[in-house]
Amino acid sequence: MASGKLLRQLINSGVRGDSEAFRAASEAVIKEERQKKHHLLANDLERLLYGNYAEAGQNHTFGRHGLTEFPDNKDNGLPLLEERPVVREEKDIILSDDTRSALNEILLEHNKSDVLKSYGMKPSQKLLFCGPPGCGKTMAAEIVANTLSLPLVLVRLDSLISSFLGETAANLRKVFDFITRHPVVALFDEFDALTKDRGDSADHGELKRSVNSVLQMLDGYHGESILIATTNYETLLDHAVWRRFDEVVRFETPNLEQIKRLLEVKLAGVRRNFNTESRDVAGLFKGLSHADIERVLRRAVKEMILTGREFLEVAHIKDALSREYRHKQ
């Protein structure tokens, strides 16, 4: 519960009709609750104060969490980090039972981190998401950020990795210093580009040195941010990287039942002449990733609209699938 001082400020400003003071006191209450790891309460208070996130705009994110300008690469001035909008919710992602269970457990740990800390334990903060492309790894990171009401920040590998001696390590240090000071969900997408196996003779020395730097910084990290690394090519990762993560979550291409659920979610509100529960329809998407299926459905719906049809037909789906397979050849 918020301190008595903050509650007095809140009520006093409300009685006086001082909107600026009321907002400041409300933000202080939210900040205090978040510091206590009462994320669910803080989330609810933020929704009450700011209204719908999408309507309020995304500029509140940095103001609420006190983030400042991102560090940059001194050679080219490019920022090392980039804010990503957080709009996806848990209902928007279709996962296997094992993957969803692992994700829910991580969220539960953070929502009850005060309980864990009372036993001398901490929630999992260094996470590795691995699996085929397009199977929800990046979306899952967005959902973690949304559920815990934290900014989602992408580590930009294009500006982080340098060919100059020692510069990649220096850039990494800036990134870790920033996420140590500011609670965020830090997404290291395509992590294998930064931590390839040091036994690979094809990589130059600077990248091999970057692996050592990543290992040292992961070992020394003690901030409040959640670090999420994703990879489509887990076999490329250096063997020493794996044990630096608190949890490894594996993502898979959807099975038939997951495809049915995905079709139901993505075609909600679309009039159609088929049942998304049909095995014949779902079977058309067998072997495709979540991202592939979404792309095919977008094409099919566009074709329906542009041809002036009132209902989405299986023929639209098959035409869109034909284009998808041609592109993959």
Summary of the structure (lengths in Angstrom):
residues: 329
radius of gyration: 22.8
end to end distance: 58.8
largest distance: 69.9
contacts: 958
relative contact order: 0.11
helix: 55%
strand: 10%
